[in-house]
């Protein structure tokens, strides 16, 4: 696994991770005596409070690199590296039944980042891919629609390096991206479309002309904001508004505590503020 620059391996701690309701705790393991992840990689899931291995057996996950629980359900998403003749893949597993909800094979993969929607409606997988020579890296997103039948997956090609992704909270269907494409990054807002059985989805189904014009399950680019001085996105807890924050990081002087308030409903700026305190705090992080 490598980071976007391809210089250093991105090491992921093998932590014990709890399911959202506290019924299970899981961690990665290996059946090899040398404890190397590969063909004999496993996920050990323990039931609480007994701490007994679920069904007395582990979940086989060949080549597993990382996993994350849904924040809303006992659904576990993991991604695995290429192993032998098997491509890299992302899989969604429902527990305790061990039902595989969806699997997506991926090719020429250097790394993946799993990011759940706060209510578990969607899973975004930022995939860092390489060319055959492995000298050039590029990004795309695999977007899993977890609430829909058969969990359809949509691929979103992103022209530039993805630096950050933030989902709109609650039942929001939008997300923001920060991409690096020059001296200053760009911010892009997308909409996944209405959730199944929502009022908006029912209205869309009733309107046949609208259905012809736009498919119900199709990610849509809402707005591109070029040359933004930011490296973090923070949504309002109620959704609708997003703060584009430029918070300095250690050894990085490109951001000066700039905060831009953006109305995603109206797709309009609502002003910006430079906060010296944020700049000093960022330097101490």
C-alpha positions as CSV (number, residue, x, y, z in Angstrom):
1,X,0.0,0.0,0.0
2,X,1.4,3.4,-0.9
3,X,0.1,7.0,-0.4
4,X,-0.8,9.3,-3.3
5,X,2.8,10.4,-3.8
6,X,3.9,6.8,-4.0
7,X,6.9,7.5,-1.7
8,X,6.1,5.7,1.6
9,X,3.9,2.8,2.5
10,X,0.7,3.7,4.2
11,X,0.7,1.4,7.3
12,X,-2.7,0.8,8.8
13,X,-2.7,-0.2,12.5
14,X,-4.5,-3.6,13.1
15,X,-7.0,-2.2,15.6
16,X,-10.0,-3.9,17.3
17,X,-13.0,-2.1,15.8
18,X,-16.5,-2.2,17.3
19,X,-19.8,-2.4,15.4
20,X,-22.1,0.6,15.8
21,X,-24.4,-1.2,18.3
22,X,-21.6,-2.7,20.3
23,X,-22.7,-6.3,19.4
24,X,-19.4,-7.2,17.7
25,X,-15.7,-6.4,17.8
26,X,-13.4,-7.4,15.0
27,X,-9.8,-7.3,13.9
28,X,-7.6,-8.6,11.1
29,X,-5.6,-11.8,11.6
30,X,-3.6,-14.4,9.6
31,X,-3.6,-18.2,9.7
32,X,0.1,-18.1,8.8
33,X,2.5,-18.8,11.7
34,X,4.5,-15.7,10.6
35,X,1.4,-13.6,10.9
36,X,1.7,-12.3,7.4
37,X,-1.4,-11.1,5.6
38,X,-2.0,-12.8,2.2
39,X,-3.7,-15.9,1.0
40,X,-4.6,-17.0,4.6
41,X,-5.9,-13.6,5.8
42,X,-8.9,-13.5,8.1
43,X,-11.2,-11.2,9.9
44,X,-11.9,-12.4,13.5
45,X,-15.3,-11.2,14.7
46,X,-16.2,-11.7,18.4
47,X,-19.7,-11.5,19.9
48,X,-20.2,-9.3,22.9
49,X,-20.3,-9.6,25.9
50,X,-19.1,-13.2,25.7
51,X,-16.1,-12.3,23.5
52,X,-16.6,-15.7,21.7
53,X,-15.6,-16.0,18.1
54,X,-18.7,-15.6,16.0
55,X,-20.0,-19.1,15.0
56,X,-16.6,-20.4,16.2
57,X,-14.9,-19.5,12.9
58,X,-13.2,-16.5,11.3
59,X,-14.2,-14.8,8.1
60,X,-11.8,-15.6,5.3
61,X,-10.6,-12.4,3.6
62,X,-7.7,-13.2,1.2
63,X,-5.3,-10.3,1.0
64,X,-7.2,-8.0,3.4
65,X,-5.7,-4.5,3.9
66,X,-8.3,-2.7,5.9
67,X,-11.9,-2.8,7.0
68,X,-14.5,-0.5,8.4
69,X,-17.9,-1.0,10.1
70,X,-21.0,0.8,8.8
71,X,-21.9,3.6,11.3
72,X,-25.6,2.5,11.1
73,X,-25.7,-1.3,10.6
74,X,-23.8,-4.5,11.4
75,X,-22.3,-4.3,7.9
76,X,-18.6,-4.6,7.4
77,X,-16.7,-3.3,4.4
78,X,-13.2,-4.4,3.6
79,X,-10.8,-4.1,0.8
80,X,-8.1,-6.6,-0.2
81,X,-5.0,-6.3,-2.3
82,X,-4.2,-8.2,-5.4
83,X,-3.1,-11.7,-4.5
84,X,-1.8,-14.2,-7.1
85,X,-4.3,-14.3,-9.9
86,X,-7.0,-12.6,-7.8
87,X,-7.6,-8.8,-8.4
88,X,-8.0,-6.3,-5.6
89,X,-11.5,-6.1,-4.4
90,X,-14.0,-4.3,-2.1
91,X,-16.6,-6.4,-0.3
92,X,-19.6,-5.7,1.9
93,X,-20.4,-8.3,4.5
94,X,-23.6,-8.4,6.6
95,X,-23.3,-9.9,10.1
96,X,-24.0,-12.1,11.9
97,X,-25.4,-13.9,8.8
98,X,-22.1,-13.5,6.9
99,X,-24.1,-12.6,3.8
100,X,-22.0,-10.9,1.1
101,X,-24.1,-7.9,-0.1
102,X,-21.7,-6.8,-2.8
103,X,-18.2,-7.3,-4.2
104,X,-16.4,-5.2,-6.7
105,X,-13.2,-6.3,-8.3
106,X,-10.5,-3.6,-9.0
107,X,-7.4,-3.7,-11.1
108,X,-4.0,-1.9,-11.0
109,X,-4.7,-0.7,-7.4
110,X,-2.0,0.8,-5.2
111,X,-4.3,1.8,-2.3
112,X,-7.9,2.2,-1.2
113,X,-9.6,4.4,1.4
114,X,-13.0,3.4,2.8
115,X,-15.4,6.2,3.8
116,X,-19.0,5.5,5.0
117,X,-21.9,7.9,4.8
118,X,-22.7,8.9,8.5
119,X,-26.0,7.0,8.3
120,X,-24.7,4.1,6.3
121,X,-26.6,5.0,3.1
122,X,-23.5,5.0,0.9
123,X,-19.9,3.8,0.9
124,X,-17.3,5.8,-0.9
125,X,-14.0,4.0,-1.8
126,X,-11.2,6.3,-3.0
127,X,-9.1,4.1,-5.2
128,X,-5.5,5.0,-6.0
129,X,-4.6,3.3,-9.2
130,X,-1.4,3.0,-11.1
131,X,-0.5,2.6,-14.8
132,X,1.1,-0.6,-15.9
133,X,4.6,0.9,-15.5
134,X,3.5,1.9,-11.9
135,X,5.1,5.3,-12.5
136,X,1.9,7.3,-12.6
137,X,-0.9,7.3,-10.0
138,X,-4.5,8.5,-10.5
139,X,-7.8,8.4,-8.6
140,X,-11.3,7.3,-9.0
141,X,-14.3,6.8,-6.6
142,X,-16.3,3.6,-6.3
143,X,-19.7,4.6,-4.9
144,X,-21.8,1.9,-3.3
145,X,-25.6,2.5,-2.9
146,X,-26.1,0.4,0.2
147,X,-29.8,1.0,0.6
148,X,-30.7,-0.1,-3.0
149,X,-31.5,-3.6,-4.1
150,X,-28.3,-5.6,-5.1
151,X,-26.2,-2.6,-3.9
152,X,-25.3,-1.0,-7.3
153,X,-21.9,0.5,-7.6
154,X,-21.1,3.7,-9.6
155,X,-17.6,4.6,-10.7
156,X,-16.7,8.3,-10.7
157,X,-13.5,9.2,-12.5
158,X,-11.7,12.2,-10.9
159,X,-9.3,14.1,-13.0
160,X,-7.0,15.2,-10.2
161,X,-5.7,13.9,-6.9
162,X,-8.4,13.6,-4.3
163,X,-7.2,15.1,-1.0
164,X,-10.4,15.0,1.1
165,X,-14.0,13.7,0.9
166,X,-16.9,14.6,3.2
167,X,-20.4,13.3,3.2
168,X,-23.5,15.4,4.1
169,X,-24.8,14.1,7.4
170,X,-28.2,12.6,8.4
171,X,-30.2,11.6,5.3
172,X,-28.2,14.0,3.1
173,X,-27.2,12.6,-0.3
174,X,-24.5,15.0,-1.2
175,X,-20.7,14.9,-0.7
176,X,-17.9,17.3,-1.2
177,X,-14.4,16.6,-2.7
178,X,-11.2,18.6,-2.4
179,X,-8.9,17.9,-5.4
180,X,-5.4,19.1,-6.0
181,X,-5.0,20.5,-9.5
182,X,-2.7,23.5,-9.2
183,X,-1.4,26.1,-6.7
184,X,-4.8,26.1,-5.0
185,X,-7.2,23.1,-4.8
186,X,-10.7,22.9,-6.2
187,X,-13.8,21.9,-4.3
188,X,-16.5,19.8,-6.1
189,X,-20.0,19.1,-4.7
190,X,-21.9,16.0,-6.0
191,X,-25.4,14.6,-5.4
192,X,-26.1,10.8,-5.3
193,X,-29.8,11.4,-5.9
194,X,-32.8,10.5,-3.7
195,X,-32.7,7.6,-1.4
196,X,-35.0,4.6,-2.1
197,X,-38.6,5.1,-0.8
198,X,-37.9,8.8,0.0
199,X,-40.5,11.4,-1.0
200,X,-38.1,12.7,-3.7
201,X,-37.6,9.2,-5.1
202,X,-41.3,8.6,-5.3
203,X,-41.9,11.9,-7.0
204,X,-39.2,11.1,-9.5
205,X,-40.8,7.6,-10.2
206,X,-44.1,9.3,-10.8
207,X,-42.7,11.7,-13.3
208,X,-41.9,9.6,-16.4
209,X,-40.5,12.5,-18.4
210,X,-38.1,13.3,-15.5
211,X,-37.0,9.7,-15.4
212,X,-36.2,9.7,-19.1
213,X,-34.2,12.9,-18.6
214,X,-32.2,11.6,-15.6
215,X,-31.8,8.1,-14.1
216,X,-32.8,7.8,-10.5
217,X,-29.4,6.3,-9.5
218,X,-26.9,8.6,-11.0
219,X,-24.3,10.8,-9.3
220,X,-24.5,14.4,-10.5
221,X,-21.9,17.1,-10.3
222,X,-23.6,20.2,-8.7
223,X,-20.8,22.7,-8.6
224,X,-17.0,23.1,-9.1
225,X,-15.3,25.8,-7.1
226,X,-11.8,26.4,-8.4
227,X,-8.8,27.9,-6.6
228,X,-10.0,27.5,-3.0
229,X,-7.7,28.0,-0.1
230,X,-8.8,24.9,1.9
231,X,-7.8,21.4,2.9
232,X,-10.9,20.3,5.0
233,X,-14.6,20.3,4.5
234,X,-17.1,20.5,7.5
235,X,-20.8,20.1,6.9
236,X,-23.4,21.6,9.2
237,X,-25.0,18.9,11.3
238,X,-28.3,19.7,9.6
239,X,-26.8,19.6,6.1
240,X,-27.1,22.3,3.5
241,X,-24.1,24.4,4.5
242,X,-20.5,23.5,4.3
243,X,-17.4,25.2,5.6
244,X,-14.3,25.1,3.4
245,X,-11.5,25.4,5.9
246,X,-7.8,26.1,5.3
247,X,-6.1,24.8,8.4
248,X,-2.3,24.7,8.4
249,X,-0.7,21.4,9.0
250,X,2.8,20.6,10.3
251,X,5.4,21.5,7.8
252,X,2.7,22.9,5.4
253,X,2.4,26.7,5.0
254,X,-0.1,26.8,2.2
255,X,-3.2,27.6,4.4
256,X,-3.7,30.6,6.7
257,X,-6.8,29.9,8.7
258,X,-9.2,30.8,5.9
259,X,-12.9,29.7,6.4
260,X,-15.3,30.0,3.5
261,X,-19.0,29.4,4.2
262,X,-20.9,27.8,1.3
263,X,-24.6,27.3,0.8
264,X,-24.9,24.0,-1.0
265,X,-28.6,24.3,-1.4
266,X,-28.4,27.6,-3.2
267,X,-24.9,26.9,-4.6
268,X,-23.8,30.4,-3.3
269,X,-20.9,31.7,-1.2
270,X,-21.9,33.1,2.2
271,X,-18.7,34.9,3.0
272,X,-15.3,34.0,4.3
273,X,-13.2,34.7,7.4
274,X,-9.5,34.5,8.2
275,X,-8.9,33.4,11.8
276,X,-5.5,33.8,13.2
277,X,-6.3,31.6,16.1
278,X,-7.0,28.7,13.7
279,X,-3.7,29.4,12.1
280,X,-1.8,29.2,15.3
281,X,-3.7,26.1,16.5
282,X,-3.1,24.4,13.1
283,X,0.6,24.9,13.6
284,X,0.5,23.2,17.0
285,X,-1.4,20.1,15.7
